[in-house]
């Protein structure tokens, strides 16, 4: 098909077979006097609510709102008013909000009619949203994630207190494990230094001042290792008790 505008050639296009009563939007040319800038859409997600997914399962349900904002900047450089049809892609499960009603909606796009005055620019914004939910196990997320959930959205008192308790237990276990690892690293470092000093002792004169100093330092380090080992034993008992408290807490959540 050939398109004429005011008696002049405007462009041509090929139209596929079309059943009676249906219509198609066709492209027949490029209007160089209209420039549209469409930067990447901006997405955002916010937590709307958090609740227990099901009593006795140790799970929470997080309801989130996902939004996407697409801005179209239309610049009409001609001396005539222009009608612009914007084809905005449809996303599964997303619905429009705070956006003018589309001229029509197809399986893949929303189409909007925008009027742009001569030699003027206009901005057209399309906003869409999707409300979704996900379920997580409390014992499979760390305290930083739980803290984020506490600070986001509206939480019932029972959920807030439960998540706070989970954070306290996890934080205590993390600190204890860190303390154990730190002392084990100290023992490893001291042991390596002792090996070096024992090699040095073999090469220095017997009963020399340097040998005496090395032997005294070895004794001090042995005392330090014994102290660290005692601290590790105490911390290990604390760790076992904390893990038992954590399992009891999870069992309460699961109704065990």
Order of alpha helices (4+ residues) and beta strands (2+ residues): beta-beta-beta-beta-beta-beta-beta-beta-beta-beta-alpha-beta-alpha-alpha
